[in-house]
Amino acid sequence: MSKSQTRITEDMITEDMIRNRAHHIWEREGRPDGRADGHWHLACAELASEMSHLDTGRASPRRRTVASAKRPSKTK
């Protein structure tokens, strides 16, 4: 498989990508308090959906499902 034919997988979604998307979702929803976990899971689902559609060449619809990815615990 050549570089141009590399398969796109959900494994390519990084924690930074999820964090950035969750932040954008938080801003899009008016910066509500107490929704960090929900925003994290929604970000995982959106990115996974986009990745799967990039791999198949189809347009990416917005899905609102909870992805299996876990939000990292907060460290102090």
Backbone as CSV, one residue per row, in Angstrom:
resi,resn,N_x,N_y,N_z,CA_x,CA_y,CA_z,C_x,C_y,C_z
1,MET,0.851,-1.182,0.000,0.000,0.000,0.000,0.895,1.243,0.000
2,SER,0.685,2.160,-0.919,1.490,3.367,-0.994,1.024,4.374,0.053
3,LYS,1.828,5.421,0.261,1.461,6.452,1.226,0.131,7.103,0.880
4,SER,-0.149,7.283,-0.400,-1.401,7.909,-0.800,-2.590,6.986,-0.578
5,GLN,-2.326,5.696,-0.358,-3.392,4.731,-0.131,-3.453,4.275,1.316
6,THR,-2.783,4.984,2.223,-2.777,4.608,3.626,-4.188,4.641,4.181
7,ARG,-4.550,3.578,4.866,-5.883,3.467,5.442,-5.999,4.396,6.650
8,ILE,-7.068,5.168,6.697,-7.335,6.069,7.811,-8.130,5.287,8.849
9,THR,-7.655,5.294,10.095,-8.338,4.559,11.156,-8.573,5.450,12.360
10,GLU,-9.466,4.993,13.238,-9.737,5.739,14.461,-8.512,5.799,15.356
11,ASP,-7.562,4.876,15.174,-6.334,4.893,15.963,-5.512,6.143,15.688
12,MET,-5.788,6.816,14.596,-5.053,8.021,14.226,-5.568,9.254,14.959
13,ILE,-6.628,9.110,15.713,-7.174,10.230,16.477,-6.354,10.372,17.749
14,THR,-5.740,11.530,17.930,-4.892,11.758,19.089,-5.672,12.453,20.206
15,GLU,-5.122,12.384,21.390,-5.733,13.056,22.534,-5.819,14.565,22.292
16,ASP,-4.797,15.132,21.652,-4.823,16.570,21.340,-5.963,16.905,20.387
17,MET,-6.206,16.042,19.411,-7.311,16.271,18.476,-8.640,16.263,19.226
18,ILE,-8.800,15.302,20.142,-10.038,15.221,20.911,-10.185,16.449,21.805
19,ARG,-9.102,16.832,22.471,-9.133,17.989,23.365,-9.519,19.259,22.601
20,ASN,-8.918,19.463,21.435,-9.244,20.649,20.635,-10.692,20.638,20.185
21,ARG,-11.168,19.482,19.728,-12.562,19.397,19.274,-13.519,19.634,20.447
22,ALA,-13.209,19.035,21.615,-14.062,19.222,22.792,-14.122,20.701,23.180
23,HIS,-13.006,21.387,23.059,-12.977,22.825,23.367,-13.865,23.598,22.398
24,HIS,-13.799,23.257,21.124,-14.643,23.924,20.128,-16.123,23.641,20.400
25,ILE,-16.439,22.421,20.791,-17.827,22.080,21.114,-18.284,22.897,22.321
26,TRP,-17.436,22.992,23.337,-17.734,23.776,24.536,-18.029,25.238,24.176
27,GLU,-17.185,25.812,23.302,-17.417,27.187,22.861,-18.696,27.296,22.038
28,ARG,-18.922,26.346,21.136,-20.100,26.341,20.274,-21.388,26.292,21.103
29,GLU,-21.336,25.613,22.247,-22.513,25.472,23.097,-22.629,26.576,24.154
30,GLY,-21.807,27.606,24.029,-21.915,28.746,24.936,-21.128,28.614,26.227
31,ARG,-20.115,27.762,26.242,-19.217,27.565,27.375,-19.941,27.166,28.670
32,PRO,-20.801,26.152,28.610,-21.517,25.744,29.825,-20.601,25.020,30.810
33,ASP,-20.891,25.164,32.104,-20.144,24.461,33.147,-20.664,23.034,33.292
34,GLY,-19.791,22.136,33.716,-20.186,20.789,34.067,-20.466,19.840,32.914
35,ARG,-20.037,20.161,31.712,-20.319,19.315,30.556,-19.057,18.762,29.905
36,ALA,-17.944,18.813,30.610,-16.655,18.414,30.028,-16.674,16.975,29.521
37,ASP,-17.211,16.053,30.314,-17.239,14.651,29.875,-18.108,14.471,28.637
38,GLY,-19.243,15.136,28.606,-20.119,15.053,27.442,-19.460,15.621,26.197
39,HIS,-18.756,16.747,26.364,-18.057,17.355,25.232,-16.928,16.446,24.754
40,TRP,-16.244,15.797,25.689,-15.158,14.885,25.340,-15.691,13.718,24.492
41,HIS,-16.779,13.109,24.953,-17.348,11.970,24.237,-17.913,12.382,22.876
42,LEU,-18.524,13.546,22.816,-19.038,14.035,21.540,-17.889,14.309,20.570
43,ALA,-16.796,14.856,21.079,-15.621,15.103,20.237,-15.076,13.789,19.687
44,CYS,-15.014,12.757,20.519,-14.552,11.439,20.067,-15.446,10.918,18.947
45,ALA,-16.747,11.046,19.145,-17.694,10.534,18.156,-17.590,11.297,16.837
46,GLU,-17.498,12.612,16.915,-17.389,13.420,15.691,-16.121,13.076,14.925
47,LEU,-15.007,12.994,15.628,-13.744,12.688,14.957,-13.750,11.290,14.361
48,ALA,-14.279,10.327,15.092,-14.352,8.958,14.580,-15.214,8.907,13.327
49,SER,-16.315,9.627,13.336,-17.203,9.673,12.176,-16.496,10.297,10.976
50,GLU,-15.796,11.397,11.224,-15.072,12.062,10.139,-13.966,11.168,9.582
51,MET,-13.256,10.483,10.459,-12.186,9.594,10.002,-12.747,8.454,9.157
52,SER,-13.849,7.876,9.594,-14.411,6.754,8.841,-14.925,7.226,7.488
53,HIS,-15.430,8.444,7.411,-15.920,8.959,6.134,-14.785,9.382,5.214
54,LEU,-13.671,9.825,5.794,-12.499,10.126,4.965,-11.983,8.857,4.314
55,ASP,-12.013,7.761,5.072,-11.507,6.489,4.579,-12.367,5.950,3.434
56,THR,-13.666,6.193,3.487,-14.554,5.677,2.453,-14.845,6.699,1.361
57,GLY,-14.432,7.956,1.590,-14.658,8.996,0.596,-16.057,9.588,0.624
58,ARG,-16.852,9.242,1.632,-18.207,9.790,1.727,-18.195,11.078,2.532
59,ALA,-19.249,11.864,2.384,-19.406,13.086,3.169,-19.607,12.707,4.630
60,SER,-19.214,13.586,5.535,-19.287,13.288,6.962,-20.493,13.945,7.613
61,PRO,-21.499,13.173,7.993,-22.617,13.748,8.730,-22.233,13.916,10.190
62,ARG,-22.888,14.812,10.895,-22.645,14.990,12.323,-23.425,13.941,13.094
63,ARG,-22.717,13.122,13.848,-23.368,12.112,14.670,-23.262,12.521,16.120
64,ARG,-24.247,12.186,16.892,-24.213,12.476,18.320,-24.298,11.170,19.091
65,THR,-23.216,10.405,19.037,-23.139,9.161,19.782,-21.935,9.225,20.701
66,VAL,-21.926,8.408,21.702,-20.817,8.388,22.641,-19.777,7.389,22.159
67,ALA,-18.560,7.859,21.997,-17.464,6.995,21.554,-16.925,6.221,22.749
68,SER,-16.205,5.188,22.469,-15.665,4.348,23.537,-14.431,4.951,24.195
69,ALA,-13.881,6.003,23.616,-12.680,6.608,24.169,-12.972,7.223,25.531
70,LYS,-12.027,7.074,26.423,-12.163,7.612,27.783,-11.477,8.958,27.863
71,ARG,-12.080,9.867,28.596,-11.490,11.161,28.832,-10.380,10.964,29.865
72,PRO,-9.191,11.530,29.643,-8.119,11.342,30.602,-8.479,11.990,31.940
73,SER,-8.030,11.366,33.023,-8.328,11.918,34.339,-7.520,13.179,34.560
74,LYS,-8.071,14.052,35.368,-7.388,15.318,35.665,-6.286,15.060,36.671
75,THR,-5.150,15.697,36.461,-4.044,15.597,37.410,-3.817,16.955,38.010
76,LYS,-3.460,16.962,39.261,-3.216,18.245,39.945,-1.774,18.381,40.308
